[in-house]
Each structure stands twice: as C-alpha cells, then as structure tokens.
C-alpha cells in the first residue's frame, strides 16, 4: 500500500490509502451507506437552520455529515458501544449522541428526522410503537426520510439482523396517519450480502397536528 503523509497534499484522492482491501467491494459499501444520507439531505432540503434527529446513528458517520449542514444534530442508537465510538470519532460542537431511551422523552425537539435502514431491525409488533415515538420527537409540520428493504412482513431469509422487513402498504399505513404528504421511490441493487434487494426511499412531509 502507498504511504502518503498528508492526503490533502495530493491532487487525486488516494482511495487505496484510505480504504482497506478489498477496495472495490468496500467502496461499493461506502457509497451505498453514505449515499443514503446525501439523498436524505436533498429530499428533506436540510439547511443550516434545521434541527435533525438521526435514528439510528450507528457509529455516527452519517450524523456527522448531517451536522455539517444543519444547526443541530442528534444521533440516537440503542447500542452503547456505537454511541461511545461515535463520541470518540465524530465530534462536533452542534452534534450530540445519545441512547434512544435517554432521549425519547423529549417532545417536538426536531423539525426533521432521518431514519436509514432501522425499521427492519425491530420486531413486527413493535414497529408501530417505534414510529409513534419518533413522531413524539418531531415538530408539527416537520418531515422525515426513511429507507427500508421491501419485504413481506416477516424476518429476512438471509440477514439475521432484519427482524421484520415490512411491505410498502404496511409502511404507508403506519406513516399516512402522521403526515399530509408521502412520496415513495424504489431502487434495486446488490446489498452487502451480495443479494439483489429492493429498497424503498420514503419522504414524509408536513407532520399533522394532533387534531388533524
């Protein structure tokens, strides 16, 4: 592997220096994961006045990106190790990482929520409650962007972490009661298990008030 002391000193990004082998496979994964956050920022039209919740943040790279274009970002995760690692690697003055249950009591704290491939990690009978808790933290007229693998309302046949992959109609029904506008787009690609999978990109606009 090439040795470069300062990546900023070279004109072309030295991918083989910053990405481990197998480089080609890993860069596909990198673009897949980071790309979703870029799409989210565009779909939600995130600006420097926005307060964002990233649910779930994992190790924090996506939340860190969002914090660079918004006023305040909160990264939430159920895993304490993820929170600890995010706090060590991806720090910013306008960024805070917390466990879900330490933060969910806050009502109407954000005007936009990004939820990248999280819903499928929750048991089917708990998915509605998860959405309800996210809505508790979202302001009226706020927006949310989700991505999920489209399934048949059952666990994945090959990914042990996907406890329930919901169908489009089920997800729409869960979200429609909370938002005035919902736009669903789909895209099919090869996932990290080398399986062809169809994902839904869901943009939810204008959260309804309690009496609407």
FENGITA-V339321 format. One line per field, one symbol per residue. phi: phi as a letter, one per 30 degrees, with the letter a starting at -180 (. if undefined). psi: psi as a letter, one per 40 degrees, with the letter a starting at -180 (. if undefined). A space follows every 50 residues. Layout:
phi->???
psi->???
//
This chain:
phi->.dcbdbdddcdcddeddccddddedddddeddddeddddedddchdbdcd ccccbcchdjddddddddbbdbbcccadcdddddddddcccadcbbcbde ddcdddchdbcbbcbchbeddceedcdddddedddddcdeidbbbbbbdd bbhadddbcddcdacddedddeddcddcbdbbbcbbbcadddcicdbccc ccccciedddcd
psi->iihhdhdeeidhhgdedehiihdddddddddddddddddddddefhieei hihhgiebeedddddddeeidhhhhiiehddddddddddgiidfhhhiid eedeehhfdieihhghgddeeiideeddddddddddehiheiiihihihh affiiieeheegdhhiidddddddddedidhhhhiihhihaeefihihih hhhhighiide.
//
